[in-house]
Amino acid sequence: MNTDTNKKNTIDFYKTAYLGKPKEAVEKYVGKEYIQHNPAVANGTQGFIDYFDKMQREYPEKTIEFLRCIAEGDLVALHTRQIWPGNDQYVTMDFFRFDEAGKICEHWDSIQQVPTDAANNNCMF
């Protein structure tokens, strides 16, 4: 496993899908199997494509910033900031598993809205 290549491919995959080209992202970066653990997204590549196509239609002005990318073995973790309409901000942690061919084959995530008030002065980013 080449962790540097996996990190680059993970960011490219996510950015391509997030900015409105999920089918292209799947064709370039996903293997024969795609296991999805997010309960809001159907399992498999078509579920992923449908979800991101819908997000692009409904929220074309959304943005994403990649803050951290960490890789170990066949896993890559992303820490991102997403900004949606009305400055609605989210912090996300995404985890991707790669198959033996160097393609993404599994995804987990955790998403939290950034609160307006916090008990400390540390940001989530």
Backbone atoms as SQL, in Angstrom:
CREATE TABLE atoms (id INTEGER PRIMARY KEY, chain TEXT, resi INTEGER, resn TEXT, atom TEXT, x REAL, y REAL, z REAL);
INSERT INTO atoms VALUES
  (1, 'A', 1, 'MET', 'N', 0.838, -1.184, 0.000),
  (2, 'A', 1, 'MET', 'CA', 0.000, 0.000, 0.000),
  (3, 'A', 1, 'MET', 'C', 0.883, 1.247, 0.000),
  (4, 'A', 2, 'ASN', 'N', 0.583, 2.155, -0.861),
  (5, 'A', 2, 'ASN', 'CA', 1.282, 3.433, -0.901),
  (6, 'A', 2, 'ASN', 'C', 0.395, 4.465, -0.218),
  (7, 'A', 3, 'THR', 'N', 0.719, 4.801, 1.022),
  (8, 'A', 3, 'THR', 'CA', -0.156, 5.697, 1.777),
  (9, 'A', 3, 'THR', 'C', -0.213, 7.102, 1.185),
  (10, 'A', 4, 'ASP', 'N', 0.880, 7.589, 0.598),
  (11, 'A', 4, 'ASP', 'CA', 0.841, 8.917, -0.016),
  (12, 'A', 4, 'ASP', 'C', -0.111, 8.938, -1.210),
  (13, 'A', 5, 'THR', 'N', -0.075, 7.902, -2.033),
  (14, 'A', 5, 'THR', 'CA', -0.999, 7.811, -3.168),
  (15, 'A', 5, 'THR', 'C', -2.437, 7.688, -2.674),
  (16, 'A', 6, 'ASN', 'N', -2.661, 6.872, -1.654),
  (17, 'A', 6, 'ASN', 'CA', -4.015, 6.713, -1.107),
  (18, 'A', 6, 'ASN', 'C', -4.539, 8.032, -0.560),
  (19, 'A', 7, 'LYS', 'N', -3.698, 8.807, 0.109),
  (20, 'A', 7, 'LYS', 'CA', -4.122, 10.108, 0.637),
  (21, 'A', 7, 'LYS', 'C', -4.530, 11.040, -0.503),
  (22, 'A', 8, 'LYS', 'N', -3.689, 11.118, -1.525),
  (23, 'A', 8, 'LYS', 'CA', -3.996, 11.982, -2.675),
  (24, 'A', 8, 'LYS', 'C', -5.287, 11.533, -3.348),
  (25, 'A', 9, 'ASN', 'N', -5.436, 10.228, -3.569),
  (26, 'A', 9, 'ASN', 'CA', -6.632, 9.713, -4.238),
  (27, 'A', 9, 'ASN', 'C', -7.886, 9.924, -3.406),
  (28, 'A', 10, 'THR', 'N', -7.771, 9.834, -2.087),
  (29, 'A', 10, 'THR', 'CA', -8.929, 10.070, -1.225),
  (30, 'A', 10, 'THR', 'C', -9.398, 11.511, -1.343),
  (31, 'A', 11, 'ILE', 'N', -8.478, 12.445, -1.269),
  (32, 'A', 11, 'ILE', 'CA', -8.858, 13.863, -1.398),
  (33, 'A', 11, 'ILE', 'C', -9.430, 14.136, -2.776),
  (34, 'A', 12, 'ASP', 'N', -8.797, 13.631, -3.812),
  (35, 'A', 12, 'ASP', 'CA', -9.300, 13.841, -5.174),
  (36, 'A', 12, 'ASP', 'C', -10.687, 13.228, -5.353),
  (37, 'A', 13, 'PHE', 'N', -10.891, 12.027, -4.815),
  (38, 'A', 13, 'PHE', 'CA', -12.189, 11.358, -4.881),
  (39, 'A', 13, 'PHE', 'C', -13.265, 12.194, -4.208),
  (40, 'A', 14, 'TYR', 'N', -13.007, 12.607, -2.983),
  (41, 'A', 14, 'TYR', 'CA', -14.002, 13.340, -2.206),
  (42, 'A', 14, 'TYR', 'C', -14.293, 14.696, -2.840),
  (43, 'A', 15, 'LYS', 'N', -13.241, 15.407, -3.258),
  (44, 'A', 15, 'LYS', 'CA', -13.416, 16.723, -3.873),
  (45, 'A', 15, 'LYS', 'C', -14.216, 16.611, -5.175),
  (46, 'A', 16, 'THR', 'N', -13.903, 15.629, -5.989),
  (47, 'A', 16, 'THR', 'CA', -14.611, 15.442, -7.261),
  (48, 'A', 16, 'THR', 'C', -16.091, 15.179, -7.019),
  (49, 'A', 17, 'ALA', 'N', -16.400, 14.301, -6.073),
  (50, 'A', 17, 'ALA', 'CA', -17.803, 13.991, -5.768),
  (51, 'A', 17, 'ALA', 'C', -18.510, 15.184, -5.150),
  (52, 'A', 18, 'TYR', 'N', -17.898, 15.819, -4.182),
  (53, 'A', 18, 'TYR', 'CA', -18.497, 16.923, -3.439),
  (54, 'A', 18, 'TYR', 'C', -18.805, 18.103, -4.346),
  (55, 'A', 19, 'LEU', 'N', -17.949, 18.336, -5.331),
  (56, 'A', 19, 'LEU', 'CA', -18.139, 19.471, -6.227),
  (57, 'A', 19, 'LEU', 'C', -18.987, 19.134, -7.452),
  (58, 'A', 20, 'GLY', 'N', -19.666, 17.971, -7.426),
  (59, 'A', 20, 'GLY', 'CA', -20.688, 17.715, -8.427),
  (60, 'A', 20, 'GLY', 'C', -20.406, 16.667, -9.470),
  (61, 'A', 21, 'LYS', 'N', -19.353, 15.876, -9.314),
  (62, 'A', 21, 'LYS', 'CA', -19.045, 14.850, -10.310),
  (63, 'A', 21, 'LYS', 'C', -18.855, 13.484, -9.640),
  (64, 'A', 22, 'PRO', 'N', -19.885, 12.996, -8.928),
  (65, 'A', 22, 'PRO', 'CA', -19.716, 11.729, -8.216),
  (66, 'A', 22, 'PRO', 'C', -19.503, 10.526, -9.127),
  (67, 'A', 23, 'LYS', 'N', -20.119, 10.506, -10.296),
  (68, 'A', 23, 'LYS', 'CA', -19.921, 9.375, -11.207),
  (69, 'A', 23, 'LYS', 'C', -18.469, 9.307, -11.661),
  (70, 'A', 24, 'GLU', 'N', -17.894, 10.452, -11.988),
  (71, 'A', 24, 'GLU', 'CA', -16.482, 10.504, -12.372),
  (72, 'A', 24, 'GLU', 'C', -15.594, 10.049, -11.212),
  (73, 'A', 25, 'ALA', 'N', -15.928, 10.481, -9.997),
  (74, 'A', 25, 'ALA', 'CA', -15.159, 10.086, -8.817),
  (75, 'A', 25, 'ALA', 'C', -15.167, 8.574, -8.641),
  (76, 'A', 26, 'VAL', 'N', -16.338, 7.963, -8.793),
  (77, 'A', 26, 'VAL', 'CA', -16.458, 6.509, -8.658),
  (78, 'A', 26, 'VAL', 'C', -15.654, 5.802, -9.740),
  (79, 'A', 27, 'GLU', 'N', -15.783, 6.259, -10.980),
  (80, 'A', 27, 'GLU', 'CA', -15.070, 5.615, -12.085),
  (81, 'A', 27, 'GLU', 'C', -13.564, 5.649, -11.902),
  (82, 'A', 28, 'LYS', 'N', -13.031, 6.734, -11.357),
  (83, 'A', 28, 'LYS', 'CA', -11.586, 6.883, -11.200),
  (84, 'A', 28, 'LYS', 'C', -11.027, 6.209, -9.946),
  (85, 'A', 29, 'TYR', 'N', -11.786, 6.240, -8.848),
  (86, 'A', 29, 'TYR', 'CA', -11.181, 5.932, -7.557),
  (87, 'A', 29, 'TYR', 'C', -11.795, 4.771, -6.773),
  (88, 'A', 30, 'VAL', 'N', -12.915, 4.225, -7.229),
  (89, 'A', 30, 'VAL', 'CA', -13.602, 3.173, -6.463),
  (90, 'A', 30, 'VAL', 'C', -13.417, 1.824, -7.137),
  (91, 'A', 31, 'GLY', 'N', -13.248, 0.792, -6.303),
  (92, 'A', 31, 'GLY', 'CA', -13.080, -0.565, -6.804),
  (93, 'A', 31, 'GLY', 'C', -14.398, -1.234, -7.145),
  (94, 'A', 32, 'LYS', 'N', -14.358, -2.547, -7.262),
  (95, 'A', 32, 'LYS', 'CA', -15.538, -3.328, -7.653),
  (96, 'A', 32, 'LYS', 'C', -16.612, -3.314, -6.589),
  (97, 'A', 33, 'GLU', 'N', -16.209, -3.122, -5.338),
  (98, 'A', 33, 'GLU', 'CA', -17.143, -3.118, -4.216),
  (99, 'A', 33, 'GLU', 'C', -17.045, -1.773, -3.505),
  (100, 'A', 34, 'TYR', 'N', -18.190, -1.246, -3.038),
  (101, 'A', 34, 'TYR', 'CA', -18.186, -0.017, -2.250),
  (102, 'A', 34, 'TYR', 'C', -19.175, -0.198, -1.116),
  (103, 'A', 35, 'ILE', 'N', -18.646, -0.358, 0.083),
  (104, 'A', 35, 'ILE', 'CA', -19.472, -0.557, 1.275),
  (105, 'A', 35, 'ILE', 'C', -19.641, 0.792, 1.957),
  (106, 'A', 36, 'GLN', 'N', -20.876, 1.178, 2.171),
  (107, 'A', 36, 'GLN', 'CA', -21.205, 2.484, 2.744),
  (108, 'A', 36, 'GLN', 'C', -21.770, 2.295, 4.146),
  (109, 'A', 37, 'HIS', 'N', -21.208, 3.002, 5.134),
  (110, 'A', 37, 'HIS', 'CA', -21.678, 2.899, 6.509),
  (111, 'A', 37, 'HIS', 'C', -22.508, 4.100, 6.951),
  (112, 'A', 38, 'ASN', 'N', -22.590, 5.155, 6.146),
  (113, 'A', 38, 'ASN', 'CA', -23.430, 6.299, 6.479),
  (114, 'A', 38, 'ASN', 'C', -24.884, 5.883, 6.270),
  (115, 'A', 39, 'PRO', 'N', -25.737, 5.936, 7.311),
  (116, 'A', 39, 'PRO', 'CA', -27.114, 5.460, 7.171),
  (117, 'A', 39, 'PRO', 'C', -27.977, 6.306, 6.240),
  (118, 'A', 40, 'ALA', 'N', -27.526, 7.498, 5.862),
  (119, 'A', 40, 'ALA', 'CA', -28.296, 8.351, 4.957),
  (120, 'A', 40, 'ALA', 'C', -27.988, 8.077, 3.487),
  (121, 'A', 41, 'VAL', 'N', -27.008, 7.199, 3.221),
  (122, 'A', 41, 'VAL', 'CA', -26.570, 6.922, 1.851),
  (123, 'A', 41, 'VAL', 'C', -26.727, 5.428, 1.576),
  (124, 'A', 42, 'ALA', 'N', -27.362, 5.098, 0.464),
  (125, 'A', 42, 'ALA', 'CA', -27.546, 3.685, 0.101),
  (126, 'A', 42, 'ALA', 'C', -26.193, 3.029, -0.160),
  (127, 'A', 43, 'ASN', 'N', -26.114, 1.756, 0.125),
  (128, 'A', 43, 'ASN', 'CA', -24.895, 0.991, -0.096),
  (129, 'A', 43, 'ASN', 'C', -24.567, 0.896, -1.581),
  (130, 'A', 44, 'GLY', 'N', -23.296, 0.790, -1.897),
  (131, 'A', 44, 'GLY', 'CA', -22.877, 0.610, -3.286),
  (132, 'A', 44, 'GLY', 'C', -22.599, 1.925, -3.993),
  (133, 'A', 45, 'THR', 'N', -22.021, 1.810, -5.177),
  (134, 'A', 45, 'THR', 'CA', -21.614, 3.003, -5.917),
  (135, 'A', 45, 'THR', 'C', -22.803, 3.838, -6.384),
  (136, 'A', 46, 'GLN', 'N', -23.902, 3.201, -6.783),
  (137, 'A', 46, 'GLN', 'CA', -25.034, 3.983, -7.265),
  (138, 'A', 46, 'GLN', 'C', -25.654, 4.808, -6.141),
  (139, 'A', 47, 'GLY', 'N', -25.693, 4.257, -4.943),
  (140, 'A', 47, 'GLY', 'CA', -26.186, 5.017, -3.797),
  (141, 'A', 47, 'GLY', 'C', -25.339, 6.249, -3.541),
  (142, 'A', 48, 'PHE', 'N', -24.025, 6.087, -3.653),
  (143, 'A', 48, 'PHE', 'CA', -23.100, 7.203, -3.486),
  (144, 'A', 48, 'PHE', 'C', -23.343, 8.266, -4.567),
  (145, 'A', 49, 'ILE', 'N', -23.441, 7.836, -5.815),
  (146, 'A', 49, 'ILE', 'CA', -23.665, 8.764, -6.933),
  (147, 'A', 49, 'ILE', 'C', -24.982, 9.504, -6.739),
  (148, 'A', 50, 'ASP', 'N', -26.045, 8.785, -6.417),
  (149, 'A', 50, 'ASP', 'CA', -27.362, 9.408, -6.240),
  (150, 'A', 50, 'ASP', 'C', -27.331, 10.454, -5.127),
  (151, 'A', 51, 'TYR', 'N', -26.685, 10.126, -4.013),
  (152, 'A', 51, 'TYR', 'CA', -26.623, 11.046, -2.874),
  (153, 'A', 51, 'TYR', 'C', -25.899, 12.343, -3.259),
  (154, 'A', 52, 'PHE', 'N', -24.728, 12.219, -3.878),
  (155, 'A', 52, 'PHE', 'CA', -23.961, 13.415, -4.208),
  (156, 'A', 52, 'PHE', 'C', -24.558, 14.192, -5.381),
  (157, 'A', 53, 'ASP', 'N', -25.242, 13.523, -6.308),
  (158, 'A', 53, 'ASP', 'CA', -25.973, 14.243, -7.361),
  (159, 'A', 53, 'ASP', 'C', -27.072, 15.101, -6.734),
  (160, 'A', 54, 'LYS', 'N', -27.793, 14.539, -5.779),
  (161, 'A', 54, 'LYS', 'CA', -28.871, 15.272, -5.098),
  (162, 'A', 54, 'LYS', 'C', -28.297, 16.470, -4.336),
  (163, 'A', 55, 'MET', 'N', -27.203, 16.260, -3.618),
  (164, 'A', 55, 'MET', 'CA', -26.590, 17.364, -2.868),
  (165, 'A', 55, 'MET', 'C', -26.151, 18.495, -3.803),
  (166, 'A', 56, 'GLN', 'N', -25.624, 18.136, -4.970),
  (167, 'A', 56, 'GLN', 'CA', -25.183, 19.155, -5.923),
  (168, 'A', 56, 'GLN', 'C', -26.371, 19.939, -6.477),
  (169, 'A', 57, 'ARG', 'N', -27.470, 19.243, -6.775),
  (170, 'A', 57, 'ARG', 'CA', -28.667, 19.933, -7.275),
  (171, 'A', 57, 'ARG', 'C', -29.237, 20.877, -6.217),
  (172, 'A', 58, 'GLU', 'N', -29.304, 20.419, -4.974),
  (173, 'A', 58, 'GLU', 'CA', -29.946, 21.186, -3.915),
  (174, 'A', 58, 'GLU', 'C', -29.039, 22.258, -3.307),
  (175, 'A', 59, 'TYR', 'N', -27.729, 22.034, -3.297),
  (176, 'A', 59, 'TYR', 'CA', -26.791, 22.941, -2.639),
  (177, 'A', 59, 'TYR', 'C', -25.534, 23.152, -3.485),
  (178, 'A', 60, 'PRO', 'N', -25.674, 23.713, -4.675),
  (179, 'A', 60, 'PRO', 'CA', -24.510, 23.843, -5.555),
  (180, 'A', 60, 'PRO', 'C', -23.428, 24.781, -5.012),
  (181, 'A', 61, 'GLU', 'N', -23.775, 25.658, -4.092),
  (182, 'A', 61, 'GLU', 'CA', -22.803, 26.621, -3.581),
  (183, 'A', 61, 'GLU', 'C', -22.030, 26.137, -2.349),
  (184, 'A', 62, 'LYS', 'N', -22.245, 24.904, -1.925),
  (185, 'A', 62, 'LYS', 'CA', -21.528, 24.364, -0.768),
  (186, 'A', 62, 'LYS', 'C', -20.029, 24.302, -1.056),
  (187, 'A', 63, 'THR', 'N', -19.223, 24.384, 0.012),
  (188, 'A', 63, 'THR', 'CA', -17.777, 24.308, -0.152),
  (189, 'A', 63, 'THR', 'C', -17.203, 23.321, 0.860),
  (190, 'A', 64, 'ILE', 'N', -15.992, 22.874, 0.578),
  (191, 'A', 64, 'ILE', 'CA', -15.293, 21.964, 1.486),
  (192, 'A', 64, 'ILE', 'C', -13.838, 22.370, 1.568),
  (193, 'A', 65, 'GLU', 'N', -13.289, 22.259, 2.777),
  (194, 'A', 65, 'GLU', 'CA', -11.879, 22.521, 3.007),
  (195, 'A', 65, 'GLU', 'C', -11.283, 21.280, 3.661),
  (196, 'A', 66, 'PHE', 'N', -10.213, 20.774, 3.090),
  (197, 'A', 66, 'PHE', 'CA', -9.541, 19.593, 3.628),
  (198, 'A', 66, 'PHE', 'C', -8.482, 20.064, 4.622),
  (199, 'A', 67, 'LEU', 'N', -8.666, 19.714, 5.883),
  (200, 'A', 67, 'LEU', 'CA', -7.798, 20.199, 6.949),
  (201, 'A', 67, 'LEU', 'C', -6.685, 19.219, 7.296),
  (202, 'A', 68, 'ARG', 'N', -7.032, 17.938, 7.374),
  (203, 'A', 68, 'ARG', 'CA', -6.062, 16.916, 7.722),
  (204, 'A', 68, 'ARG', 'C', -6.342, 15.653, 6.922),
  (205, 'A', 69, 'CYS', 'N', -5.274, 14.957, 6.587),
  (206, 'A', 69, 'CYS', 'CA', -5.394, 13.677, 5.900),
  (207, 'A', 69, 'CYS', 'C', -4.332, 12.759, 6.496),
  (208, 'A', 70, 'ILE', 'N', -4.778, 11.653, 7.070),
  (209, 'A', 70, 'ILE', 'CA', -3.886, 10.730, 7.768),
  (210, 'A', 70, 'ILE', 'C', -4.090, 9.341, 7.174),
  (211, 'A', 71, 'ALA', 'N', -3.003, 8.637, 6.921),
  (212, 'A', 71, 'ALA', 'CA', -3.103, 7.298, 6.342),
  (213, 'A', 71, 'ALA', 'C', -2.277, 6.309, 7.141),
  (214, 'A', 72, 'GLU', 'N', -2.819, 5.109, 7.237),
  (215, 'A', 72, 'GLU', 'CA', -2.105, 3.997, 7.860),
  (216, 'A', 72, 'GLU', 'C', -2.600, 2.716, 7.202),
  (217, 'A', 73, 'GLY', 'N', -1.676, 1.952, 6.647),
  (218, 'A', 73, 'GLY', 'CA', -2.051, 0.709, 5.982),
  (219, 'A', 73, 'GLY', 'C', -3.031, 0.981, 4.860),
  (220, 'A', 74, 'ASP', 'N', -4.188, 0.317, 4.900),
  (221, 'A', 74, 'ASP', 'CA', -5.185, 0.486, 3.840),
  (222, 'A', 74, 'ASP', 'C', -6.266, 1.501, 4.202),
  (223, 'A', 75, 'LEU', 'N', -6.053, 2.294, 5.259),
  (224, 'A', 75, 'LEU', 'CA', -7.045, 3.272, 5.716),
  (225, 'A', 75, 'LEU', 'C', -6.549, 4.703, 5.543),
  (226, 'A', 76, 'VAL', 'N', -7.490, 5.593, 5.174),
  (227, 'A', 76, 'VAL', 'CA', -7.210, 7.027, 5.094),
  (228, 'A', 76, 'VAL', 'C', -8.302, 7.752, 5.853),
  (229, 'A', 77, 'ALA', 'N', -7.901, 8.725, 6.678),
  (230, 'A', 77, 'ALA', 'CA', -8.849, 9.539, 7.438),
  (231, 'A', 77, 'ALA', 'C', -8.751, 10.986, 6.975),
  (232, 'A', 78, 'LEU', 'N', -9.920, 11.607, 6.784),
  (233, 'A', 78, 'LEU', 'CA', -9.988, 13.017, 6.415),
  (234, 'A', 78, 'LEU', 'C', -10.694, 13.801, 7.511),
  (235, 'A', 79, 'HIS', 'N', -10.203, 14.999, 7.765),
  (236, 'A', 79, 'HIS', 'CA', -10.844, 15.959, 8.663),
  (237, 'A', 79, 'HIS', 'C', -11.167, 17.155, 7.789),
  (238, 'A', 80, 'THR', 'N', -12.444, 17.490, 7.656),
  (239, 'A', 80, 'THR', 'CA', -12.831, 18.563, 6.750),
  (240, 'A', 80, 'THR', 'C', -13.766, 19.568, 7.423),
  (241, 'A', 81, 'ARG', 'N', -13.836, 20.726, 6.792),
  (242, 'A', 81, 'ARG', 'CA', -14.812, 21.755, 7.140),
  (243, 'A', 81, 'ARG', 'C', -15.705, 21.932, 5.921),
  (244, 'A', 82, 'GLN', 'N', -16.996, 21.792, 6.134),
  (245, 'A', 82, 'GLN', 'CA', -17.963, 22.008, 5.063),
  (246, 'A', 82, 'GLN', 'C', -18.790, 23.245, 5.400),
  (247, 'A', 83, 'ILE', 'N', -18.984, 24.095, 4.409),
  (248, 'A', 83, 'ILE', 'CA', -19.816, 25.279, 4.590),
  (249, 'A', 83, 'ILE', 'C', -20.970, 25.191, 3.607),
  (250, 'A', 84, 'TRP', 'N', -22.174, 25.241, 4.150),
  (251, 'A', 84, 'TRP', 'CA', -23.413, 25.109, 3.388),
  (252, 'A', 84, 'TRP', 'C', -24.129, 26.460, 3.359),
  (253, 'A', 85, 'PRO', 'N', -25.215, 26.581, 2.613),
  (254, 'A', 85, 'PRO', 'CA', -25.927, 27.872, 2.514),
  (255, 'A', 85, 'PRO', 'C', -26.199, 28.490, 3.888),
  (256, 'A', 86, 'GLY', 'N', -26.067, 29.800, 3.944),
  (257, 'A', 86, 'GLY', 'CA', -26.318, 30.517, 5.181),
  (258, 'A', 86, 'GLY', 'C', -25.184, 30.387, 6.184),
  (259, 'A', 87, 'ASN', 'N', -23.986, 30.041, 5.728),
  (260, 'A', 87, 'ASN', 'CA', -22.816, 29.841, 6.587),
  (261, 'A', 87, 'ASN', 'C', -23.048, 28.738, 7.610),
  (262, 'A', 88, 'ASP', 'N', -23.810, 27.743, 7.248),
  (263, 'A', 88, 'ASP', 'CA', -24.069, 26.571, 8.075),
  (264, 'A', 88, 'ASP', 'C', -22.843, 25.669, 7.973),
  (265, 'A', 89, 'GLN', 'N', -22.064, 25.556, 9.056),
  (266, 'A', 89, 'GLN', 'CA', -20.787, 24.860, 8.994),
  (267, 'A', 89, 'GLN', 'C', -20.826, 23.513, 9.715),
  (268, 'A', 90, 'TYR', 'N', -20.077, 22.571, 9.146),
  (269, 'A', 90, 'TYR', 'CA', -19.978, 21.224, 9.704),
  (270, 'A', 90, 'TYR', 'C', -18.520, 20.796, 9.744),
  (271, 'A', 91, 'VAL', 'N', -18.180, 20.046, 10.765),
  (272, 'A', 91, 'VAL', 'CA', -16.897, 19.377, 10.824),
  (273, 'A', 91, 'VAL', 'C', -17.167, 17.914, 10.508),
  (274, 'A', 92, 'THR', 'N', -16.345, 17.328, 9.653),
  (275, 'A', 92, 'THR', 'CA', -16.540, 15.923, 9.288),
  (276, 'A', 92, 'THR', 'C', -15.255, 15.143, 9.481),
  (277, 'A', 93, 'MET', 'N', -15.445, 13.904, 9.835),
  (278, 'A', 93, 'MET', 'CA', -14.363, 12.932, 9.908),
  (279, 'A', 93, 'MET', 'C', -14.787, 11.776, 9.007),
  (280, 'A', 94, 'ASP', 'N', -14.042, 11.553, 7.967),
  (281, 'A', 94, 'ASP', 'CA', -14.338, 10.476, 7.018),
  (282, 'A', 94, 'ASP', 'C', -13.199, 9.471, 7.044),
  (283, 'A', 95, 'PHE', 'N', -13.557, 8.201, 6.938),
  (284, 'A', 95, 'PHE', 'CA', -12.578, 7.128, 6.914),
  (285, 'A', 95, 'PHE', 'C', -12.837, 6.264, 5.683),
  (286, 'A', 96, 'PHE', 'N', -11.798, 5.995, 4.925),
  (287, 'A', 96, 'PHE', 'CA', -11.889, 5.220, 3.703),
  (288, 'A', 96, 'PHE', 'C', -10.944, 4.032, 3.782),
  (289, 'A', 97, 'ARG', 'N', -11.416, 2.884, 3.312),
  (290, 'A', 97, 'ARG', 'CA', -10.566, 1.698, 3.208),
  (291, 'A', 97, 'ARG', 'C', -10.292, 1.432, 1.745),
  (292, 'A', 98, 'PHE', 'N', -9.053, 1.040, 1.442),
  (293, 'A', 98, 'PHE', 'CA', -8.633, 0.725, 0.080),
  (294, 'A', 98, 'PHE', 'C', -8.501, -0.783, -0.089),
  (295, 'A', 99, 'ASP', 'N', -8.820, -1.265, -1.289),
  (296, 'A', 99, 'ASP', 'CA', -8.644, -2.686, -1.592),
  (297, 'A', 99, 'ASP', 'C', -7.214, -2.947, -2.070),
  (298, 'A', 100, 'GLU', 'N', -6.925, -4.197, -2.408),
  (299, 'A', 100, 'GLU', 'CA', -5.581, -4.596, -2.837),
  (300, 'A', 100, 'GLU', 'C', -5.143, -3.914, -4.123),
  (301, 'A', 101, 'ALA', 'N', -6.097, -3.469, -4.938),
  (302, 'A', 101, 'ALA', 'CA', -5.791, -2.798, -6.207),
  (303, 'A', 101, 'ALA', 'C', -5.578, -1.291, -6.030),
  (304, 'A', 102, 'GLY', 'N', -5.660, -0.804, -4.790),
  (305, 'A', 102, 'GLY', 'CA', -5.474, 0.621, -4.542),
  (306, 'A', 102, 'GLY', 'C', -6.705, 1.452, -4.822),
  (307, 'A', 103, 'LYS', 'N', -7.885, 0.834, -4.738),
  (308, 'A', 103, 'LYS', 'CA', -9.149, 1.538, -4.979),
  (309, 'A', 103, 'LYS', 'C', -9.955, 1.608, -3.680),
  (310, 'A', 104, 'ILE', 'N', -10.734, 2.662, -3.542),
  (311, 'A', 104, 'ILE', 'CA', -11.585, 2.824, -2.367),
  (312, 'A', 104, 'ILE', 'C', -12.678, 1.773, -2.396),
  (313, 'A', 105, 'CYS', 'N', -12.895, 1.114, -1.250),
  (314, 'A', 105, 'CYS', 'CA', -13.904, 0.052, -1.205),
  (315, 'A', 105, 'CYS', 'C', -14.834, 0.145, 0.008),
  (316, 'A', 106, 'GLU', 'N', -14.559, 1.078, 0.938),
  (317, 'A', 106, 'GLU', 'CA', -15.413, 1.179, 2.125),
  (318, 'A', 106, 'GLU', 'C', -15.301, 2.579, 2.709),
  (319, 'A', 107, 'HIS', 'N', -16.417, 3.060, 3.311),
  (320, 'A', 107, 'HIS', 'CA', -16.462, 4.425, 3.852),
  (321, 'A', 107, 'HIS', 'C', -17.277, 4.491, 5.129),
  (322, 'A', 108, 'TRP', 'N', -16.727, 5.209, 6.122),
  (323, 'A', 108, 'TRP', 'CA', -17.426, 5.554, 7.359),
  (324, 'A', 108, 'TRP', 'C', -17.292, 7.066, 7.524),
  (325, 'A', 109, 'ASP', 'N', -18.250, 7.696, 8.220),
  (326, 'A', 109, 'ASP', 'CA', -18.093, 9.112, 8.523),
  (327, 'A', 109, 'ASP', 'C', -18.824, 9.500, 9.796),
  (328, 'A', 110, 'SER', 'N', -18.435, 10.652, 10.288),
  (329, 'A', 110, 'SER', 'CA', -19.086, 11.276, 11.431),
  (330, 'A', 110, 'SER', 'C', -19.166, 12.756, 11.114),
  (331, 'A', 111, 'ILE', 'N', -20.351, 13.323, 11.268),
  (332, 'A', 111, 'ILE', 'CA', -20.585, 14.716, 10.890),
  (333, 'A', 111, 'ILE', 'C', -21.195, 15.439, 12.084),
  (334, 'A', 112, 'GLN', 'N', -20.677, 16.628, 12.382),
  (335, 'A', 112, 'GLN', 'CA', -21.209, 17.417, 13.482),
  (336, 'A', 112, 'GLN', 'C', -21.332, 18.871, 13.044),
  (337, 'A', 113, 'GLN', 'N', -22.467, 19.462, 13.313),
  (338, 'A', 113, 'GLN', 'CA', -22.651, 20.877, 13.021),
  (339, 'A', 113, 'GLN', 'C', -21.815, 21.698, 14.003),
  (340, 'A', 114, 'VAL', 'N', -21.180, 22.740, 13.502),
  (341, 'A', 114, 'VAL', 'CA', -20.385, 23.617, 14.344),
  (342, 'A', 114, 'VAL', 'C', -21.353, 24.512, 15.117),
  (343, 'A', 115, 'PRO', 'N', -21.322, 24.471, 16.447),
  (344, 'A', 115, 'PRO', 'CA', -22.263, 25.267, 17.237),
  (345, 'A', 115, 'PRO', 'C', -21.896, 26.751, 17.241),
  (346, 'A', 116, 'THR', 'N', -22.865, 27.590, 17.499),
  (347, 'A', 116, 'THR', 'CA', -22.600, 29.029, 17.591),
  (348, 'A', 116, 'THR', 'C', -21.959, 29.384, 18.926),
  (349, 'A', 117, 'ASP', 'N', -22.243, 28.601, 19.972),
  (350, 'A', 117, 'ASP', 'CA', -21.657, 28.817, 21.292),
  (351, 'A', 117, 'ASP', 'C', -20.897, 27.561, 21.710),
  (352, 'A', 118, 'ALA', 'N', -19.778, 27.777, 22.413),
  (353, 'A', 118, 'ALA', 'CA', -18.974, 26.657, 22.871),
  (354, 'A', 118, 'ALA', 'C', -18.545, 26.881, 24.319),
  (355, 'A', 119, 'ALA', 'N', -18.282, 25.810, 25.017),
  (356, 'A', 119, 'ALA', 'CA', -17.852, 25.869, 26.414),
  (357, 'A', 119, 'ALA', 'C', -16.365, 26.211, 26.538),
  (358, 'A', 120, 'ASN', 'N', -15.644, 26.282, 25.394),
  (359, 'A', 120, 'ASN', 'CA', -14.224, 26.649, 25.402),
  (360, 'A', 120, 'ASN', 'C', -13.924, 27.492, 24.165),
  (361, 'A', 121, 'ASN', 'N', -12.728, 28.024, 24.106),
  (362, 'A', 121, 'ASN', 'CA', -12.324, 28.877, 22.976),
  (363, 'A', 121, 'ASN', 'C', -11.592, 28.111, 21.880),
  (364, 'A', 122, 'ASN', 'N', -11.526, 26.786, 21.972),
  (365, 'A', 122, 'ASN', 'CA', -10.880, 25.969, 20.947),
  (366, 'A', 122, 'ASN', 'C', -11.845, 25.750, 19.805),
  (367, 'A', 123, 'CYS', 'N', -11.378, 25.918, 18.594),
  (368, 'A', 123, 'CYS', 'CA', -12.266, 25.654, 17.468),
  (369, 'A', 123, 'CYS', 'C', -12.258, 24.171, 17.125),
  (370, 'A', 124, 'MET', 'N', -13.160, 23.753, 16.290),
  (371, 'A', 124, 'MET', 'CA', -13.268, 22.347, 15.899),
  (372, 'A', 124, 'MET', 'C', -12.350, 22.021, 14.724),
  (373, 'A', 125, 'PHE', 'N', -11.593, 22.996, 14.291),
  (374, 'A', 125, 'PHE', 'CA', -10.743, 22.804, 13.121),
  (375, 'A', 125, 'PHE', 'C', -9.287, 22.967, 13.483);
